[in-house]
Amino acid sequence: MEFRQFEAFLAVAEELHFGRAAEKLHMAQPALSRSIRLLERELGTELFERTTRKVRLTPSGEALLEPAKVINVHVDGVKRIARSAQQGEIGLVKVGFAGTTGYSIMSILAREVSREQPGISLALQPQMYSGEALSMLRDGEIDLGVISSAAPVGISTLLVRNETLVVAVPSDHALADKDEVGVGELRDQRFIAYPASHGSRVRDAMLSLCATAGFVPHVAQEAPDPYSMLALVGAGVGVAIVVGSSSHIQVDGVTYRPLVDTGMVLPIALAWRDSNPSLALRTVVALAKNAFPPVACD
């Protein structure tokens, strides 16, 4: 039993004329008649009473009419889904991100996807820093990642933002009264940092800046996300070097101050594996190019 047989049955039931039904389906009348006979044989009952003057539904045909319409609607739905998937209009895109910038970028991207392609779902996987995101992109465990590291061969990127670095200090700290802070002034401070195992580019930048200033930072505590990190700063546990966009997060007891002469900018990009066959991913990347204004490469 084939879906086309139900389509043929509905056409004849609507027209009550084999010739007109065949024209409607763009097929030859003998082929249509064979399709109906096969359906009747498989169902074990006649669906139409045929005379030289007219065609009409039998009681069995009347009983099959509504179920056949339901089947036809479902078949049309399946066809639409298949076409939409082929055109990248539906699907699931797994996205890894972390940090303040990652949340900000995902907010913009999710809004754009929801507005332009509501058939595409974003499966968000937070607390995934650059190193881990690149590894999972290579392994095919995610489709899209927010990274701030150089991408290896086989990974394409879209630069969406350049981030500077600032220091977050407790509001009652002596450094909170300064207009700007030099990295060297943080020599004797306790630091809150992202875990070393997550491949955080911000942590790497912190270590590099401190090394250039001639000291190794004392990491008093690690935090898995920017909100936990800033909560610890507000509690007076230590200071933290964070991206500039973190200053939009207002946490009681936290003051942000610019870092002097770091000469460091973190490029933030969306990244994806070149060989990923997902058409939904390609659609999301195209939407991202519209959602984020061009950023100059420093």
Secondary structure, DSSP 8 states (H G I E B T S, - for coil): --HHHHHHHHHHHHHS-HHHHHHHHTS-HHHHHHHHHHHHHHHTS--EEE-SS-EEE-HHHHHHHHHHHHHHHHHHHHHHHHHHHHTTSSEEEEEE--HHHHHHHHHHHHHHHHHH-TTEEEEEE-S--HHHHHHHHHTTS-SEEEE-S---TTEEEEEEEEE-EEEEEETTSGGGGSSSB-GGGGTT-EEEE--GGGT-HHHHHHHHHHHHTT---EEEEE-SSHHHHHHHHHTTS-BEEEEGGGGGS--TTEEEEEBTT----EEEEEEEETT---HHHHHHHHHHHHHS------
